[in-house]
Each structure stands twice: as structure tokens, then as C-alpha cells.
Amino acid sequence: MGFSNSTCSFSRFRILDPVPDILWTQIADRLKQYAFHDIDNIPELEAHGWVSFEDMLDVEWLGGPPQKGSYIVFSLRQDLRRIPAGVIKKQLALAINEEKQRMSDQGKKFISRERKKELKEQVLLRLRSRFLPVPGEFNVVWATDRNEVWFASTQDKMIDLFMEQFLITFELHLEPLTPYNLAATLVNEEDLERLDKLEATQFTPLS
């Protein structure tokens, strides 16, 4: 999902910290430092990192720099390896049955909790090699002249991940531009106190 689509849901942020002048010359290098690393061939469940705005497979920005006039554009890519719960349940049951048969041949009956845990870990590791991760791409637009950042997602988990990754990469804190935070930037202290005292309007009849 992203800003190139005909419609897009996004979240707005403002940068709370002063942006040092030297940072503008380091943008590309910092993005590459925390770029996305593929997990197709390793049994990891999740991976995330920065990629090019134009091509989520480009982690070197070979197609062009992230700077576009007064904007800096890039994307946050997150790959998740999703294994259906039903598949895990079935394969774990098969593994336990095989373990019971093996133990029966040795004259044993009881499978310890630790052994069941080991079997589950083995099943998950085996399944991870059989399921490809599902990629997700979330565009980022940094309006340097407005000190604002726009992120193409409204999911709480993705927003938290984005804010954390942005802080790690650029050492800058973000604040969501919620309606309240935005209003707070437009009014004086007296009006802000009045704003704090406002109560939500009840649009449904009270029972």
C-alpha cells in the first residue's frame, strides 16, 4: 500500500528534535545501513528494513536517490512468514504420534513437557523452510520544509515499528499528528486549557 495508489490511508507525524545540518548528507547511507535483508532462504519469521520508494527490491537505491526536491521518500518493508495454525496443529500431532511410536518400541510411554516443546520447535523450523514470507511495503514521505513525515499505514503495530525504526536510523523522535496534537500547535495557552476541558459529543441516544 502506498501514496502511488488511487487511494491511501496514512498517518502524519512531526519531528520533535532539531535536525542537524550534517544529517541531510547522511540520509542515503543511513537508509542503507538499516536496509531490508531478505529472509526467503533462512528460517526467520519476520524481517523489516528500508527499501527504495520506487522498487521494494532495491535496497541500494540504484534507481535513484531518496531525495526528491524538498522531500525524502523511501519505504518500510516488512516480510512476515505466516504458517496456518491448522498446518502447525496437524504436523505437531504427526510428530507426537511418531515420538509415541518410537518410545513404545523402547518400552516407554510418557513424553515429557520439555520433549513436546522440542518437537514443536522442530516442526516450526521445518515448516518455516516450506512457507515463503509475505512481503509488505509502506511508503514514507518526509517533507523537509514542513518538518513532517507521512507514513502509509494506520495500523498501530506498523506505526510503532515505523517510529522505532525512524528513531534508530535518524536519531529523531516522531510525534503523531493526532487532531489534538495538531490543534495544540494552532492555539495559544489559554485556548489549549479550554481544549483540554472539552468533552466528546454523544451522538447516540442515552439509554
Residue frames as a rotation matrix with the C-alpha (Angstrom) as fourth column:
MET 1
0.586 0.810 0.000 0.00
0.810 -0.586 0.000 0.00
0.000 0.000 -1.000 0.00
GLY 2
-0.421 -0.829 -0.369 1.29
0.795 -0.533 0.289 3.48
-0.436 -0.172 0.883 -0.69
PHE 3
-0.117 0.326 -0.938 0.96
0.001 -0.944 -0.329 7.00
-0.993 -0.040 0.110 -1.96
SER 4
-0.886 -0.233 -0.400 1.11
-0.388 -0.098 0.916 5.91
-0.252 0.968 -0.004 -5.60
ASN 5
-0.681 0.708 0.189 -2.27
0.725 0.688 0.036 4.20
-0.105 0.162 -0.981 -5.28
SER 6
-0.370 0.634 0.679 -5.52
0.322 -0.598 0.734 5.92
0.871 0.490 0.018 -6.20
THR 7
0.680 0.511 0.526 -6.47
-0.349 -0.405 0.845 5.93
0.645 -0.758 -0.097 -2.51
CYS 8
-0.228 -0.827 -0.514 -4.27
0.345 0.425 -0.837 5.67
0.911 -0.368 0.189 0.55
SER 9
0.920 0.391 -0.029 -4.71
0.140 -0.257 0.956 5.74
0.366 -0.884 -0.291 4.31
PHE 10
-0.038 -0.999 0.000 -1.76
0.478 -0.018 -0.878 7.33
0.878 -0.034 0.478 6.07
SER 11
0.665 0.119 -0.737 -0.54
0.740 -0.234 0.630 8.73
-0.098 -0.965 -0.244 9.37
ARG 12
0.503 -0.467 0.727 1.12
0.085 -0.811 -0.579 12.11
0.860 0.353 -0.368 9.89
PHE 13
0.500 -0.442 -0.745 3.98
0.861 0.157 0.485 12.89
-0.097 -0.883 0.459 12.24
ARG 14
0.832 -0.401 0.384 6.09
-0.276 -0.899 -0.341 15.85
0.482 0.178 -0.858 13.18
ILE 15
0.135 -0.886 -0.443 9.77
0.610 0.427 -0.667 15.70
0.780 -0.180 0.599 14.12
LEU 16
0.916 0.298 -0.268 10.34
0.379 -0.426 0.821 16.83
0.131 -0.854 -0.503 17.69
ASP 17
0.326 -0.887 -0.328 14.13
0.603 -0.072 0.795 17.15
-0.729 -0.456 0.511 17.61
PRO 18
0.502 -0.289 -0.815 16.22
-0.614 -0.782 -0.101 19.75
-0.609 0.552 -0.570 15.75
VAL 19
0.899 -0.194 0.392 17.54
0.395 0.745 -0.538 18.17
-0.188 0.639 0.746 12.56
PRO 20
0.173 -0.907 -0.383 21.34
0.061 -0.379 0.923 18.65
-0.983 -0.183 -0.010 12.38
ASP 21
0.496 0.009 -0.868 22.55
-0.763 -0.473 -0.441 20.01
-0.414 0.881 -0.228 9.03
ILE 22
-0.552 -0.823 -0.130 25.00
-0.797 0.476 0.371 17.13
-0.244 0.309 -0.919 8.61
LEU 23
-0.285 0.503 0.816 22.13
-0.053 0.842 -0.538 14.64
-0.957 -0.196 -0.214 8.58
TRP 24
0.638 0.622 -0.455 20.98
-0.452 -0.176 -0.874 15.71
-0.624 0.763 0.168 5.11
THR 25
0.099 -0.686 -0.721 24.24
-0.969 0.098 -0.226 14.40
0.225 0.721 -0.655 3.60
GLN 26
-0.814 -0.455 0.362 23.90
-0.556 0.790 -0.258 11.11
-0.169 -0.412 -0.896 5.50
ILE 27
0.108 0.982 0.155 20.33
-0.873 0.168 -0.458 10.16
-0.476 -0.086 0.875 4.55
ALA 28
0.521 0.109 -0.846 21.23
-0.701 0.620 -0.352 7.63
0.486 0.777 0.400 1.86
ASP 29
-0.485 -0.803 -0.347 23.96
-0.394 0.555 -0.733 5.99
0.781 -0.219 -0.586 3.94
ARG 30
-0.729 0.257 0.634 21.71
-0.624 0.131 -0.771 5.68
-0.281 -0.957 0.065 6.98
LEU 31
0.404 0.900 -0.162 18.92
-0.878 0.332 -0.344 4.13
-0.256 0.282 0.925 4.94
LYS 32
0.310 -0.371 -0.875 21.37
-0.512 0.711 -0.483 1.59
0.801 0.598 0.030 3.52
GLN 33
-0.728 -0.621 0.289 22.72
-0.547 0.273 -0.791 0.86
0.413 -0.735 -0.538 7.00
TYR 34
-0.627 0.594 0.503 19.23
-0.322 0.391 -0.863 -0.18
-0.709 -0.703 -0.054 8.12
ALA 35
-0.356 0.456 -0.816 18.04
-0.914 0.010 0.405 -1.55
0.193 0.890 0.413 4.78
PHE 36
0.611 0.709 0.353 15.86
-0.740 0.670 -0.064 -4.62
-0.282 -0.222 0.934 4.47
HIS 37
-0.642 -0.764 -0.066 17.51
-0.754 0.612 0.240 -8.06
-0.143 0.204 -0.969 4.44
ASP 38
0.077 0.718 -0.691 15.72
-0.807 0.453 0.380 -10.90
0.586 0.528 0.614 2.68
ILE 39
-0.379 -0.145 0.914 14.68
-0.788 0.569 -0.237 -13.98
-0.485 -0.810 -0.330 4.70
ASP 40
0.478 0.612 -0.630 13.46
-0.861 0.468 -0.199 -16.21
0.173 0.637 0.751 1.86
ASN 41
0.319 -0.461 -0.828 16.29
-0.183 0.827 -0.531 -18.67
0.930 0.321 0.179 2.43
ILE 42
-0.849 -0.528 -0.031 16.58
-0.071 0.172 -0.983 -18.51
0.524 -0.832 -0.183 6.21
PRO 43
-0.281 0.811 -0.513 14.01
0.695 0.541 0.475 -19.74
0.662 -0.223 -0.715 8.80
GLU 44
-0.968 -0.004 -0.251 13.15
0.178 -0.717 -0.674 -16.34
-0.177 -0.697 0.695 10.29
LEU 45
-0.184 0.982 0.040 9.54
0.924 0.186 -0.333 -15.40
-0.334 -0.025 -0.942 10.91
GLU 46
0.851 0.520 -0.080 9.89
0.488 -0.837 -0.249 -11.65
-0.196 0.173 -0.965 10.36
ALA 47
-0.365 -0.931 0.009 12.22
0.886 -0.344 0.311 -9.09
-0.287 0.121 0.950 8.83
HIS 48
0.797 0.604 0.027 11.93
0.583 -0.756 -0.299 -5.35
-0.160 0.253 -0.954 8.30
GLY 49
-0.279 -0.885 -0.374 14.01
0.607 -0.464 0.645 -2.50
-0.744 -0.046 0.666 6.95
TRP 50
0.189 0.310 -0.932 14.13
-0.340 -0.870 -0.358 0.38
-0.921 0.384 -0.059 4.49
VAL 51
-0.215 -0.214 0.953 13.82
0.824 0.484 0.295 0.00
-0.524 0.849 0.073 0.71
SER 52
-0.985 -0.170 0.010 13.52
0.139 -0.773 0.619 2.32
-0.097 0.611 0.786 -2.26
PHE 53
-0.326 0.904 -0.276 10.21
-0.374 -0.392 -0.841 4.12
-0.868 -0.171 0.466 -2.76
GLU 54
0.010 0.310 -0.951 10.15
-0.994 -0.103 -0.044 3.13
-0.112 0.945 0.307 -6.42
ASP 55
0.244 -0.035 -0.969 11.15
-0.422 0.896 -0.139 -0.53
0.873 0.443 0.204 -6.02
MET 56
0.728 0.113 0.676 10.87
-0.685 0.151 0.713 -2.58
-0.021 -0.982 0.188 -2.83
LEU 57
0.878 -0.478 0.038 13.57
0.479 0.875 -0.071 -4.94
0.001 0.080 0.997 -4.16
ASP 58
0.250 -0.792 0.557 16.08
0.321 -0.476 -0.819 -2.08
0.914 0.384 0.135 -4.37
VAL 59
0.859 -0.009 -0.513 17.99
0.509 -0.099 0.855 -1.79
-0.059 -0.995 -0.081 -1.09
GLU 60
-0.206 -0.973 -0.107 20.91
0.883 -0.232 0.408 0.13
-0.422 -0.011 0.906 -2.61
TRP 61
0.468 0.510 -0.721 18.87
0.139 -0.849 -0.510 2.95
-0.872 0.138 -0.469 -4.18
LEU 62
-0.567 -0.692 0.447 20.30
0.492 0.150 0.858 2.11
-0.661 0.706 0.255 -7.58
GLY 63
-0.050 0.654 0.755 17.22
0.990 -0.065 0.122 3.55
0.129 0.754 -0.644 -9.29
GLY 64
0.053 0.044 0.998 17.74
0.190 -0.981 0.033 6.99
0.980 0.188 -0.060 -7.82
PRO 65
-0.886 -0.460 -0.051 18.43
0.154 -0.191 -0.969 8.79
0.437 -0.867 0.240 -4.55
PRO 66
-0.274 0.820 -0.502 15.76
0.962 0.236 -0.139 9.18
0.004 -0.521 -0.854 -1.85
GLN 67
-0.472 0.068 -0.879 15.94
0.247 -0.947 -0.206 12.97
-0.846 -0.314 0.430 -2.09
LYS 68
-0.271 0.483 0.833 13.24
0.943 -0.041 0.330 14.41
0.193 0.875 -0.444 -4.36
GLY 69
0.005 0.214 0.977 13.38
0.145 -0.967 0.211 18.21
0.989 0.141 -0.036 -4.15
SER 70
-0.362 -0.077 0.929 12.19
-0.788 -0.507 -0.349 19.21
0.498 -0.858 0.123 -0.68
TYR 71
0.702 0.635 0.322 11.04
-0.712 0.623 0.323 15.67
0.005 -0.456 0.890 0.02
ILE 72
-0.655 -0.755 0.022 12.80
-0.755 0.655 -0.025 12.49
0.005 -0.033 -0.999 1.08
VAL 73
0.464 0.879 -0.107 10.96
-0.885 0.465 -0.019 9.36
0.033 0.104 0.994 0.00
PHE 74
-0.758 -0.582 -0.294 11.56
-0.555 0.813 -0.177 5.71
0.342 0.029 -0.939 0.87
SER 75
0.341 0.903 -0.262 9.58
-0.590 0.422 0.688 2.73
0.732 -0.080 0.677 2.15
LEU 76
-0.377 -0.322 0.868 9.47
-0.867 0.453 -0.208 0.44
-0.327 -0.831 -0.450 5.13
ARG 77
0.013 0.341 -0.940 9.30
-0.623 0.738 0.259 -3.19
0.782 0.582 0.222 4.06
GLN 78
-0.306 -0.045 0.951 8.17
-0.855 0.452 -0.254 -5.92
-0.419 -0.891 -0.177 6.43
ASP 79
-0.252 0.184 -0.950 8.14
-0.576 0.760 0.300 -9.58
0.778 0.623 -0.085 5.46
LEU 80
-0.148 0.301 0.942 6.11
-0.916 0.318 -0.245 -11.99
-0.374 -0.899 0.228 7.61
ARG 81
-0.781 -0.086 -0.619 6.21
-0.340 0.890 0.304 -15.75
0.525 0.448 -0.724 7.32
ARG 82
-0.166 0.841 0.514 2.65
-0.972 -0.054 -0.227 -16.83
-0.163 -0.538 0.827 8.11
ILE 83
-0.905 -0.083 -0.418 2.08
-0.157 0.977 0.145 -20.53
0.396 0.197 -0.897 8.82
PRO 84
0.009 0.996 0.088 -1.60
-0.568 -0.068 0.820 -21.50
0.823 -0.057 0.565 9.18
ALA 85
-0.257 -0.068 0.964 -2.45
-0.956 0.162 -0.243 -22.72
-0.140 -0.984 -0.107 12.68
GLY 86
0.756 0.621 0.207 -4.15
-0.574 0.781 -0.247 -25.78
-0.315 0.068 0.947 11.23
VAL 87
0.609 -0.620 -0.495 -0.95
-0.230 0.459 -0.858 -26.82
0.759 0.637 0.137 9.48
ILE 88
-0.387 -0.768 0.510 1.07
-0.722 -0.091 -0.686 -26.45
0.573 -0.634 -0.519 12.68
LYS 89
0.090 0.525 0.846 -1.51
-0.921 0.367 -0.130 -28.46
-0.379 -0.768 0.516 14.64
LYS 90
0.929 0.304 -0.211 -1.50
-0.368 0.819 -0.439 -31.29
0.039 0.486 0.873 12.12
GLN 91
0.338 -0.880 -0.334 2.27
-0.213 0.274 -0.938 -31.53
0.916 0.389 -0.095 11.77
LEU 92
-0.399 -0.450 0.799 2.75
-0.862 -0.113 -0.494 -31.38
0.313 -0.886 -0.343 15.55
ALA 93
0.472 0.651 0.595 0.22
-0.778 0.625 -0.067 -34.21
-0.415 -0.431 0.801 16.03
LEU 94
0.878 -0.204 -0.433 2.09
-0.167 0.718 -0.676 -36.31
0.449 0.665 0.597 13.46
ALA 95
-0.092 -0.988 0.126 5.40
-0.449 -0.071 -0.891 -35.62
0.889 -0.139 -0.437 15.19
ILE 96
-0.223 0.081 0.972 3.97
-0.969 0.092 -0.230 -36.57
-0.108 -0.992 0.058 18.62
ASN 97
0.816 0.562 0.131 2.49
-0.533 0.821 -0.204 -39.78
-0.222 0.096 0.970 17.19
GLU 98
0.569 -0.693 -0.443 5.86
-0.125 0.459 -0.879 -40.69
0.812 0.556 0.175 15.71
GLU 99
-0.372 -0.711 0.597 7.51
-0.709 -0.197 -0.677 -39.96
0.599 -0.675 -0.430 19.05
LYS 100
0.225 0.549 0.805 4.98
-0.915 0.404 -0.020 -42.15
-0.336 -0.732 0.593 20.86
GLN 101
0.950 0.112 -0.292 5.66
-0.241 0.858 -0.454 -45.00
0.199 0.502 0.842 18.43
ARG 102
0.135 -0.983 -0.123 9.40
-0.257 0.085 -0.963 -44.64
0.957 0.162 -0.241 18.90
MET 103
-0.407 -0.256 0.877 9.03
-0.886 -0.124 -0.448 -44.62
0.224 -0.959 -0.176 22.68
SER 104
0.621 0.699 0.355 6.67
-0.746 0.666 -0.008 -47.59
-0.243 -0.260 0.935 22.56
ASP 105
0.726 -0.423 -0.542 9.33
-0.114 0.703 -0.702 -49.58
0.678 0.571 0.463 20.70
GLN 106
-0.380 -0.916 0.131 11.69
-0.218 -0.049 -0.975 -48.73
0.899 -0.399 -0.182 23.57
GLY 107
-0.215 0.390 -0.895 9.15
0.788 0.611 0.077 -49.71
0.577 -0.689 -0.438 26.22
LYS 108
-0.898 -0.090 -0.431 8.45
0.341 -0.761 -0.551 -46.12
-0.278 -0.642 0.714 27.25
LYS 109
-0.085 0.964 0.251 5.10
0.992 0.059 0.108 -44.31
0.090 0.258 -0.962 27.42
PHE 110
0.593 0.386 -0.706 5.47
0.599 -0.798 0.068 -40.79
-0.537 -0.464 -0.705 28.83
ILE 111
0.038 -0.533 0.845 6.52
0.806 -0.483 -0.341 -37.81
0.590 0.694 0.412 26.69
SER 112
-0.275 -0.214 -0.937 7.90
0.857 -0.496 -0.139 -35.03
-0.435 -0.842 0.319 28.87
ARG 113
0.751 0.557 -0.355 6.81
0.402 -0.811 -0.424 -31.41
-0.524 0.176 -0.833 28.53
GLU 114
0.093 -0.815 -0.572 10.33
-0.399 -0.557 0.729 -30.47
-0.912 0.160 -0.377 27.50
ARG 115
-0.708 -0.354 0.611 10.31
0.319 0.612 0.724 -33.07
-0.630 0.707 -0.321 24.72
LYS 116
0.245 0.867 0.435 6.95
0.908 -0.048 -0.416 -31.83
-0.340 0.497 -0.799 23.42
LYS 117
0.686 -0.063 -0.724 8.40
-0.068 -0.997 0.023 -28.33
-0.724 0.033 -0.689 23.35
GLU 118
-0.414 -0.908 -0.065 11.39
-0.269 0.054 0.962 -29.61
-0.870 0.416 -0.267 21.38
LEU 119
-0.456 0.314 0.833 9.10
0.756 0.631 0.176 -31.37
-0.470 0.709 -0.525 18.92
LYS 120
0.656 0.747 -0.111 7.08
0.607 -0.608 -0.512 -28.18
-0.449 0.268 -0.852 18.37
GLU 121
0.351 -0.617 -0.704 10.25
-0.403 -0.778 0.482 -26.17
-0.845 0.114 -0.522 17.74
GLN 122
-0.667 -0.609 0.429 11.42
0.066 0.525 0.848 -28.79
-0.742 0.595 -0.310 15.24
VAL 123
-0.022 0.770 0.638 8.05
0.921 0.264 -0.287 -28.73
-0.389 0.581 -0.715 13.46
LEU 124
0.785 0.329 -0.524 8.05
0.201 -0.937 -0.287 -24.92
-0.586 0.120 -0.802 13.26
LEU 125
-0.082 -0.910 -0.407 11.61
-0.425 -0.338 0.840 -24.85
-0.902 0.242 -0.359 11.96
ARG 126
-0.670 -0.131 0.731 10.74
0.463 0.696 0.549 -27.40
-0.580 0.706 -0.406 9.28
LEU 127
0.312 0.892 0.328 7.59
0.884 -0.145 -0.445 -25.53
-0.349 0.429 -0.833 8.24
ARG 128
0.491 -0.167 -0.855 9.42
-0.069 -0.986 0.153 -22.22
-0.869 -0.016 -0.495 8.02
SER 129
-0.605 -0.792 -0.074 11.57
-0.193 0.056 0.980 -23.61
-0.772 0.607 -0.187 5.23
ARG 130
-0.630 0.437 0.642 8.43
0.743 0.581 0.333 -24.56
-0.227 0.687 -0.690 3.29
PHE 131
0.532 0.847 -0.002 6.47
0.828 -0.521 -0.208 -21.28
-0.177 0.109 -0.978 3.55
LEU 132
-0.408 -0.643 0.648 7.72
0.750 -0.641 -0.163 -18.14
0.520 0.420 0.744 1.82
PRO 133
-0.536 0.202 -0.820 7.34
0.582 -0.615 -0.532 -14.88
-0.611 -0.763 0.212 3.76
VAL 134
0.351 0.737 0.577 4.65
0.931 -0.341 -0.130 -12.45
0.101 0.583 -0.806 2.63
PRO 135
-0.705 -0.708 0.046 6.11
0.702 -0.705 -0.101 -9.01
0.104 -0.039 0.994 1.79
GLY 136
0.549 0.816 -0.180 4.52
0.829 -0.560 -0.008 -5.75
-0.107 -0.145 -0.984 2.85
GLU 137
-0.549 -0.731 0.406 5.56
0.786 -0.616 -0.046 -2.27
0.284 0.294 0.913 1.72
PHE 138
0.545 0.682 -0.488 4.66
0.813 -0.572 0.109 1.01
-0.205 -0.456 -0.866 3.43
ASN 139
0.125 -0.491 0.862 5.70
0.671 -0.598 -0.438 4.28
0.731 0.633 0.255 1.79
VAL 140
0.208 -0.158 -0.965 7.30
0.816 -0.516 0.260 7.14
-0.540 -0.842 0.022 3.70
VAL 141
0.253 -0.143 0.957 7.33
0.641 -0.716 -0.277 10.79
0.725 0.683 -0.090 2.61
TRP 142
0.023 -0.368 -0.930 9.44
0.903 -0.390 0.177 13.23
-0.428 -0.844 0.323 4.62
ALA 143
0.634 0.238 0.735 8.53
0.552 -0.805 -0.216 16.85
0.541 0.543 -0.642 3.89
THR 144
-0.198 -0.860 -0.470 11.74
0.965 -0.086 -0.249 18.55
0.174 -0.503 0.847 4.98
ASP 145
-0.716 -0.068 0.695 10.38
0.146 -0.988 0.054 22.08
0.683 0.140 0.717 4.53
ARG 146
0.206 0.882 0.424 7.45
-0.491 -0.281 0.824 21.34
0.846 -0.378 0.376 6.89
ASN 147
-0.685 -0.550 0.478 9.27
-0.698 0.307 -0.647 19.09
0.208 -0.777 -0.594 9.35
GLU 148
0.261 0.854 0.451 6.55
-0.840 0.431 -0.331 16.49
-0.477 -0.292 0.829 8.78
VAL 149
-0.891 -0.443 -0.101 6.65
-0.442 0.794 0.417 12.80
-0.104 0.416 -0.903 7.92
TRP 150
0.207 0.972 -0.115 3.79
-0.965 0.183 -0.186 10.87
-0.159 0.150 0.976 6.31
PHE 151
-0.832 -0.461 0.310 3.58
-0.460 0.884 0.081 7.10
-0.312 -0.075 -0.947 6.67
ALA 152
-0.355 0.720 -0.596 1.27
-0.791 0.109 0.602 4.98
0.499 0.685 0.531 4.51
SER 153
-0.440 0.340 -0.831 -0.36
0.439 0.889 0.130 2.98
0.783 -0.308 -0.540 7.29
THR 154
-0.042 0.475 0.879 -2.80
-0.733 -0.613 0.296 3.49
0.679 -0.632 0.374 10.14
GLN 155
0.604 0.206 -0.770 -2.13
0.209 0.891 0.402 0.16
0.769 -0.404 0.496 11.86
ASP 156
0.889 -0.204 0.409 -0.93
-0.456 -0.447 0.770 0.62
0.026 -0.871 -0.490 15.43
LYS 157
0.656 -0.669 0.349 1.71
0.348 0.678 0.647 -2.11
-0.670 -0.304 0.678 15.21
MET 158
0.322 -0.534 0.782 3.13
0.917 -0.029 -0.398 -0.75
0.236 0.845 0.480 11.97
ILE 159
0.710 -0.033 0.704 3.14
-0.056 -0.998 0.010 2.79
0.702 -0.046 -0.711 13.34
ASP 160
0.871 -0.409 0.274 5.05
-0.296 0.011 0.955 1.64
-0.393 -0.913 -0.111 16.42
LEU 161
0.442 -0.725 0.528 7.54
0.737 0.629 0.248 -0.25
-0.512 0.279 0.813 14.25
PHE 162
0.441 -0.232 0.867 7.97
0.689 -0.531 -0.493 2.74
0.575 0.815 -0.074 11.94
MET 163
0.853 -0.089 0.515 8.54
-0.318 -0.870 0.377 5.23
0.414 -0.485 -0.770 14.77
GLU 164
0.744 -0.602 0.291 11.10
-0.037 0.398 0.917 2.92
-0.667 -0.693 0.274 16.38
GLN 165
0.325 -0.624 0.710 12.93
0.899 0.437 -0.027 2.30
-0.293 0.647 0.703 13.10
PHE 166
0.625 -0.051 0.779 12.92
0.374 -0.856 -0.357 6.01
0.685 0.515 -0.516 12.24
LEU 167
0.903 -0.278 0.328 14.43
-0.429 -0.525 0.735 6.83
-0.032 -0.804 -0.593 15.64
ILE 168
0.553 -0.722 0.416 17.11
0.331 0.648 0.685 4.15
-0.765 -0.241 0.598 15.31
THR 169
0.319 -0.398 0.860 18.02
0.948 0.118 -0.297 5.28
0.016 0.910 0.414 11.79
PHE 170
0.144 -0.176 0.974 17.95
0.453 -0.863 -0.223 9.06
0.880 0.473 -0.045 12.07
GLU 171
-0.591 -0.333 -0.734 18.10
0.798 -0.111 -0.593 9.61
0.116 -0.936 0.331 15.86
LEU 172
-0.853 0.429 0.297 14.99
-0.390 -0.903 0.181 11.77
0.346 0.038 0.937 15.62
HIS 173
-0.769 0.638 0.029 11.82
0.362 0.473 -0.803 11.39
-0.526 -0.607 -0.595 17.66
LEU 174
-0.762 0.610 0.216 8.43
0.062 -0.263 0.963 11.50
0.644 0.747 0.163 15.96
GLU 175
-0.765 0.644 -0.021 5.11
-0.057 -0.100 -0.993 12.62
-0.642 -0.758 0.113 17.41
PRO 176
-0.511 0.652 0.561 1.85
0.860 0.390 0.330 11.53
-0.004 0.651 -0.759 15.76
LEU 177
-0.966 0.256 0.042 -0.12
-0.249 -0.961 0.123 14.49
0.072 0.108 0.992 14.46
THR 178
-0.506 0.847 -0.163 -3.40
0.862 0.489 -0.131 13.49
-0.031 -0.207 -0.978 16.05
PRO 179
0.214 0.655 0.725 -6.25
0.586 -0.680 0.441 16.01
0.781 0.331 -0.529 15.88
TYR 180
0.900 0.113 -0.420 -5.43
0.426 -0.430 0.796 17.10
-0.091 -0.896 -0.435 19.45
ASN 181
0.043 -0.976 -0.214 -1.69
0.714 -0.120 0.690 17.49
-0.699 -0.183 0.692 18.81
LEU 182
-0.439 -0.148 0.886 -2.40
0.840 -0.419 0.346 19.38
0.320 0.896 0.308 15.61
ALA 183
0.582 0.723 0.371 -4.85
0.487 -0.676 0.553 21.70
0.651 -0.141 -0.746 17.37
ALA 184
0.692 -0.359 -0.626 -2.30
0.593 -0.213 0.777 22.29
-0.412 -0.909 0.066 20.14
THR 185
-0.398 -0.897 0.192 0.11
0.839 -0.271 0.472 23.75
-0.372 0.349 0.860 17.57
LEU 186
-0.394 0.327 0.859 -2.50
0.658 -0.553 0.512 26.26
0.642 0.767 0.003 16.36
VAL 187
0.651 0.730 0.210 -3.80
0.314 -0.510 0.801 27.78
0.692 -0.455 -0.561 19.60
ASN 188
-0.169 -0.679 0.715 -2.37
-0.527 -0.551 -0.647 29.80
0.833 -0.486 -0.264 22.47
GLU 189
-0.918 -0.307 -0.251 -2.00
0.030 0.577 -0.816 28.56
0.395 -0.757 -0.521 26.05
GLU 190
-0.650 0.733 0.201 -5.39
-0.586 -0.315 -0.747 29.90
-0.484 -0.604 0.634 27.15
ASP 191
0.205 0.743 -0.637 -7.20
-0.970 0.240 -0.033 28.18
0.128 0.625 0.770 24.29
LEU 192
-0.416 -0.429 -0.802 -5.25
-0.347 0.890 -0.296 24.99
0.840 0.155 -0.519 24.97
GLU 193
-0.971 0.123 0.206 -6.64
-0.174 0.226 -0.958 24.91
-0.165 -0.966 -0.198 28.51
ARG 194
-0.103 0.986 -0.128 -10.14
-0.843 -0.155 -0.515 25.26
-0.528 0.055 0.847 27.08
LEU 195
0.039 0.036 -0.999 -9.35
-0.812 0.583 -0.011 22.49
0.582 0.811 0.052 24.63
ASP 196
-0.845 -0.450 -0.288 -8.34
-0.194 0.761 -0.620 20.18
0.498 -0.468 -0.730 27.47
LYS 197
-0.764 0.594 0.252 -11.72
-0.312 0.001 -0.950 20.71
-0.565 -0.804 0.184 29.12
LEU 198
-0.193 0.712 -0.675 -13.75
-0.971 -0.038 0.238 19.73
0.144 0.701 0.699 26.06
GLU 199
-0.353 0.181 0.918 -15.74
-0.323 0.897 -0.301 16.52
-0.878 -0.403 -0.258 26.29
ALA 200
-0.994 -0.034 0.107 -16.59
0.079 0.462 0.883 14.17
-0.079 0.886 -0.457 23.46
THR 201
-0.413 0.894 -0.174 -20.00
-0.909 -0.416 0.019 14.68
-0.056 0.166 0.985 21.88
GLN 202
-0.659 0.300 0.690 -22.51
0.032 0.927 -0.373 11.87
-0.752 -0.223 -0.621 22.40
PHE 203
-0.717 0.341 -0.607 -24.15
-0.696 -0.303 0.651 11.13
0.038 0.890 0.455 19.05
THR 204
-0.560 0.554 -0.616 -26.21
0.195 0.811 0.552 8.15
0.805 0.189 -0.562 20.17
PRO 205
0.262 0.745 0.613 -29.21
-0.523 -0.424 0.739 8.41
0.811 -0.514 0.279 22.49
LEU 206
-0.746 -0.497 0.442 -28.56
-0.619 0.275 -0.736 7.59
0.244 -0.823 -0.513 26.13
SER 207
-0.292 0.638 -0.713 -30.37
0.154 0.767 0.623 4.50
0.944 0.072 -0.322 27.35
